[in-house]
């Protein structure tokens, strides 16, 4: 009985896990460490004083060609465009949520001048809109 009470107390103290639908408004300052493809980066996010987290971030609302699919040239052009756009790598993350594929988060990224990174990639023709909850076949 003693172990049941201790176990129940431990579970209550742990709190509830974050919901998969939870969204953090931000803003969080981040430094892009590398561009993975035209819609995903790896970034070091500043959470608190001397508290950083390295995480993969998918750009909210867009889909760029994948490096391993039929659109290899378009995928490389998209990755190159994103690399150039990010320059020194300082960005701000907002509207952060879990990515449906796991292992990364979705977020809106803004440059120091306030431009939305996803909007710039869309206007340059390097990505297309990502319809919520649906996969997109083919090349943009």
VENZI-V689026 format. One record per pair of residues at least 6 apart in sequence whose ideal C-beta (glycine too) atoms are under 6 Angstrom apart, sorted by the first residue. I is the first residue (numbers start at 1). J is the second residue. D is the distance in Angstrom with one decimal. If there is no record, write none. Layout:
<<I | J | D> <I | J | D>>
This chain:
<<20 | 98 | 5.3> <23 | 97 | 4.4> <24 | 96 | 4.4> <26 | 93 | 5.4> <26 | 94 | 3.7> <26 | 96 | 5.9> <27 | 92 | 4.7> <27 | 94 | 5.2> <28 | 45 | 5.2> <28 | 93 | 4.6> <29 | 46 | 4.8> <29 | 92 | 6.0> <30 | 43 | 4.3> <30 | 45 | 4.4> <30 | 91 | 5.3> <30 | 93 | 5.4> <31 | 44 | 4.9> <31 | 89 | 5.1> <32 | 41 | 4.9> <32 | 43 | 5.1> <32 | 86 | 5.0> <32 | 89 | 3.8> <32 | 91 | 6.0> <33 | 42 | 4.8> <33 | 44 | 5.8> <34 | 42 | 5.0> <35 | 41 | 5.3> <35 | 79 | 5.7> <35 | 82 | 5.1> <35 | 83 | 4.6> <37 | 64 | 6.0> <37 | 67 | 5.3> <37 | 79 | 5.2> <38 | 64 | 2.8> <38 | 78 | 2.8> <38 | 79 | 5.2> <38 | 82 | 5.4> <38 | 126 | 5.6> <38 | 127 | 5.7> <39 | 58 | 5.9> <39 | 59 | 4.7> <39 | 62 | 5.3> <39 | 64 | 4.0> <39 | 127 | 5.9> <40 | 58 | 5.0> <41 | 57 | 5.4> <42 | 56 | 5.3> <43 | 57 | 5.3> <44 | 52 | 5.0> <44 | 54 | 5.1> <45 | 53 | 5.0> <46 | 52 | 5.7> <47 | 53 | 5.7> <56 | 104 | 3.6> <57 | 105 | 5.7> <57 | 107 | 5.1> <58 | 99 | 5.3> <58 | 104 | 5.6> <58 | 106 | 5.0> <59 | 117 | 5.9> <59 | 118 | 4.8> <60 | 95 | 6.0> <60 | 106 | 4.9> <60 | 107 | 5.8> <60 | 108 | 4.7> <61 | 118 | 5.0> <61 | 130 | 5.7> <62 | 118 | 4.6> <62 | 121 | 5.7> <62 | 127 | 4.1> <62 | 130 | 5.5> <63 | 128 | 5.6> <63 | 130 | 4.3> <63 | 136 | 5.2> <64 | 78 | 4.3> <64 | 127 | 4.2> <65 | 71 | 3.7> <65 | 74 | 4.3> <65 | 75 | 3.9> <65 | 78 | 5.7> <65 | 139 | 5.4> <66 | 75 | 5.9> <67 | 75 | 4.7> <71 | 139 | 3.7> <74 | 139 | 5.4> <78 | 126 | 4.2> <81 | 124 | 5.9> <81 | 126 | 4.6> <85 | 120 | 5.9> <90 | 112 | 5.7> <91 | 109 | 4.7> <92 | 110 | 4.6> <93 | 107 | 4.3> <94 | 108 | 4.8> <95 | 108 | 4.6> <96 | 105 | 5.4> <96 | 107 | 4.4> <97 | 106 | 5.3> <99 | 105 | 5.7> <99 | 106 | 4.9> <109 | 117 | 4.1> <110 | 116 | 5.8> <121 | 127 | 4.3> <128 | 140 | 4.0>>
